[in-house]
């Protein structure tokens, strides 16, 4: 049975893992540095081009993450998906992708809200969220890399298993013509045996 609620799945991953993650730490450091540099807010005269950049970058990242999520869930080998499901990794990768799809949406909504009604502290929080989103994407890249390595190991084990089975069963490595020749030879031997038995019977009668 699967858990459809994202927040429950995030809670199962553990709050501690998010707080101690390097993307969260990078966001806290960013907030502290900009807060101390600007005195508690971000000036409005420098905000407009940054908000425009945040909007375009967030939309692009959302499309990239969604494409990667679609590829992994739709084109993954069924047996590998089953193996990941058994060890509980499939729920983790779905949760991580879903989480990283929400972050660009939050940044995009925050940028639009600040373009309508600007707030210095809100801008500072949005910059912090943007930095957190970027580092969280790096964490997602690490997860995809681990997925690729495990996928390669899974395929390697499958190939080695098939080769081992073929080594124990010689008929698997024979062609159809080879099997046909063997079958014809067996029929010929059987026919010769029957002829020999017939001649022996005739000899006994005489």
C-alpha positions as CSV (number, residue, x, y, z in Angstrom):
1,X,0.0,0.0,0.0
2,X,1.3,3.4,-0.9
3,X,1.0,6.8,0.9
4,X,-0.4,9.5,-1.5
5,X,0.0,12.4,0.9
6,X,3.3,14.3,0.3
7,X,3.5,15.8,3.7
8,X,3.2,12.4,5.4
9,X,5.9,11.0,3.2
10,X,8.1,14.0,4.0
11,X,7.5,13.4,7.7
12,X,8.5,9.7,7.3
13,X,11.8,10.8,5.7
14,X,12.5,12.7,8.9
15,X,12.6,16.4,9.8
16,X,16.1,16.0,11.1
17,X,17.3,15.0,7.6
18,X,16.0,18.3,6.1
19,X,17.4,20.5,8.9
20,X,20.8,19.0,8.7
21,X,20.9,18.9,4.9
22,X,23.5,21.2,3.2
23,X,20.7,22.9,1.1
24,X,19.0,24.0,4.3
25,X,22.3,25.1,5.9
26,X,23.2,27.1,2.7
27,X,19.8,28.9,2.8
28,X,20.3,29.8,6.5
29,X,23.8,31.1,5.8
30,X,22.5,33.1,2.8
31,X,19.7,34.7,4.9
32,X,22.2,35.6,7.7
33,X,24.7,37.1,5.3
34,X,22.2,39.2,3.3
35,X,20.4,40.3,6.4
36,X,23.6,41.6,8.0
37,X,24.7,43.2,4.8
38,X,21.4,45.0,4.0
39,X,20.4,45.7,7.6
40,X,17.2,43.5,7.6
41,X,15.8,44.1,4.2
42,X,16.5,44.2,0.5
43,X,16.2,47.6,-1.2
44,X,13.4,47.9,-3.8
45,X,15.5,49.6,-6.5
46,X,17.6,46.4,-6.9
47,X,14.7,44.0,-6.7
48,X,13.0,44.3,-10.1
49,X,15.6,42.6,-12.3
50,X,16.1,39.9,-9.6
51,X,12.4,39.1,-9.4
52,X,12.2,38.8,-13.2
53,X,15.2,36.4,-13.2
54,X,13.6,34.4,-10.4
55,X,10.4,34.1,-12.4
56,X,12.1,32.8,-15.6
57,X,14.5,30.5,-13.8
58,X,11.8,28.9,-11.6
59,X,9.6,28.2,-14.6
60,X,12.5,26.6,-16.5
61,X,13.6,24.5,-13.5
62,X,10.0,23.3,-13.0
63,X,9.9,22.1,-16.6
64,X,13.3,20.3,-16.3
65,X,12.4,18.6,-13.1
66,X,9.0,17.5,-14.4
67,X,10.6,16.1,-17.5
68,X,13.2,14.1,-15.5
69,X,10.4,12.8,-13.2
70,X,8.4,11.7,-16.1
71,X,11.3,9.9,-17.7
72,X,12.3,8.0,-14.5
73,X,8.7,6.9,-13.7
74,X,7.6,6.0,-17.2
75,X,10.6,4.4,-18.9
76,X,12.2,2.5,-16.0
77,X,12.4,-1.3,-16.4
78,X,9.6,-3.0,-14.6
79,X,11.9,-5.4,-12.7
80,X,14.0,-2.5,-11.5
81,X,11.0,-0.6,-10.4
82,X,9.8,-3.7,-8.5
83,X,13.2,-4.0,-6.8
84,X,13.2,-0.3,-5.8
85,X,9.7,-0.7,-4.5
86,X,10.7,-3.7,-2.4
87,X,13.5,-1.8,-0.7
88,X,11.5,1.4,-0.2
89,X,13.6,3.6,-2.5
90,X,10.9,4.3,-5.1
91,X,8.8,6.2,-2.6
92,X,11.8,8.3,-1.7
93,X,12.6,9.3,-5.2
94,X,9.0,10.2,-6.0
95,X,8.8,12.3,-2.8
96,X,12.1,14.1,-3.6
97,X,11.0,14.9,-7.2
98,X,7.6,16.1,-5.9
99,X,9.2,18.2,-3.3
100,X,11.5,19.8,-5.9
101,X,8.6,20.5,-8.1
102,X,6.9,22.5,-5.4
103,X,9.9,24.7,-4.7
104,X,9.9,26.5,-8.1
105,X,6.2,27.1,-7.8
106,X,6.7,28.7,-4.4
107,X,9.5,30.9,-5.8
108,X,7.4,31.8,-8.8
109,X,4.4,32.8,-6.6
110,X,6.6,34.7,-4.2
111,X,8.2,36.7,-7.1
112,X,4.8,37.5,-8.6
113,X,3.5,38.6,-5.1
114,X,6.5,40.9,-4.6
115,X,6.1,42.4,-8.0
116,X,2.5,43.4,-7.0
117,X,3.3,44.5,-3.5
118,X,7.0,44.8,-2.6
119,X,8.3,44.0,0.9
120,X,11.9,44.2,1.9
121,X,11.9,41.3,4.3
122,X,9.8,39.3,2.0
123,X,12.4,39.8,-0.8
124,X,15.1,38.6,1.6
125,X,13.1,35.5,2.4
126,X,12.5,34.9,-1.3
127,X,16.2,35.1,-2.1
128,X,16.8,32.6,0.7
129,X,14.1,30.2,-0.7
130,X,15.7,30.6,-4.2
131,X,19.1,29.6,-2.9
132,X,17.5,26.7,-1.0
133,X,15.8,25.6,-4.2
134,X,19.2,25.6,-6.1
135,X,21.0,23.5,-3.5
136,X,18.0,21.2,-3.2
137,X,18.3,20.5,-7.0
138,X,21.9,19.6,-6.4
139,X,20.7,17.0,-3.9
140,X,18.2,15.8,-6.5
141,X,21.1,15.4,-9.0
142,X,22.9,13.2,-6.4
143,X,19.8,11.1,-6.0
144,X,19.5,10.7,-9.8
145,X,23.2,9.7,-10.0
146,X,22.6,7.1,-7.3
147,X,19.6,5.8,-9.2
148,X,21.7,5.6,-12.4
149,X,24.5,3.7,-10.7
150,X,22.1,1.2,-9.1
151,X,20.3,0.8,-12.4
152,X,23.7,-0.1,-14.0
153,X,24.5,-2.6,-11.3
154,X,21.0,-4.1,-11.7
155,X,21.5,-4.6,-15.4
156,X,24.9,-6.0,-14.8
157,X,23.5,-8.6,-12.4
158,X,20.8,-9.5,-14.9
159,X,23.2,-10.0,-17.7
160,X,25.5,-12.1,-15.6
161,X,22.6,-14.2,-14.4
162,X,21.5,-14.9,-18.0
163,X,25.0,-15.8,-19.0
164,X,25.3,-18.2,-16.0
165,X,22.0,-19.9,-17.0
166,X,23.2,-20.3,-20.6
167,X,26.4,-21.8,-19.4
168,X,24.5,-24.4,-17.4
169,X,22.0,-25.1,-20.2
170,X,23.9,-25.7,-23.5
171,X,20.7,-25.8,-25.5
172,X,20.2,-22.1,-24.9
173,X,23.3,-21.3,-26.9
174,X,22.4,-23.6,-29.8
175,X,20.8,-22.2,-32.9
176,X,17.6,-23.5,-34.4
177,X,19.5,-25.3,-37.2
178,X,21.7,-27.1,-34.7
179,X,18.7,-28.4,-32.8
180,X,17.1,-29.5,-36.0
181,X,20.2,-31.5,-37.1
182,X,20.4,-33.1,-33.7
183,X,16.7,-34.1,-33.9
184,X,17.3,-35.6,-37.4
185,X,20.3,-37.5,-36.2
186,X,18.3,-39.0,-33.3
187,X,15.6,-40.0,-35.7
188,X,18.1,-41.7,-37.9
189,X,19.7,-43.6,-35.0
190,X,16.2,-44.7,-33.9
191,X,15.4,-45.9,-37.4
192,X,18.7,-47.9,-37.6
193,X,18.0,-49.4,-34.2
194,X,14.6,-50.5,-35.3
195,X,16.1,-52.0,-38.5
196,X,18.7,-53.9,-36.5
197,X,16.1,-55.3,-34.2
198,X,14.0,-56.4,-37.2
199,X,17.0,-58.2,-38.7
200,X,17.8,-59.9,-35.5
201,X,14.2,-61.2,-35.2
202,X,14.3,-62.6,-38.7
203,X,17.6,-64.3,-38.0
204,X,16.1,-65.9,-34.9
205,X,13.1,-67.2,-36.8
206,X,15.3,-68.8,-39.5
